């Protein structure tokens, strides 16, 4: 009986290890752009603190979605710290068409361009399947001198 229990325990352990290895291999394999489809998204304004500090860069976000495509979890893979909270808050409002792995990657590209802007607004564009560009002009510098 003892030998039977040990054999069962060993089989359960091996099955668990095999399953975990398969899941890990699936998670580590590349996610194709064709597997990512945004159903709906919300625009994002350039974060004011980042704009005033003239911080630019890319934030890469990995999301896990439920069976309806709603974002259950969002994790920043990389990016400037001041831009990450805005990207995470924004992507949690998106809805995706669920794929077999129920994950998606979104790249936010934050850029400050020189030019004339009429206000403190920004431009949000979803390009392709997973590239969100957020562009703004630099903050206006107050050139009035104090008397």
Buried (B, 14 or more C-beta within 10 A) or exposed (E): EEEEEEEEEEEEEEEEEEEEEEEEEEEEEEBEEEBBBBEEBEEBBBBEEBBEEEBBBBBBBBBEBEEEBBBEEBEBEEBBEBBBEBBBEBBBEBBBEBBEEBBBBBBBBBBBEEEEBEEBEBBBEBEEBBBBBBBBBEBEEEEEEEE
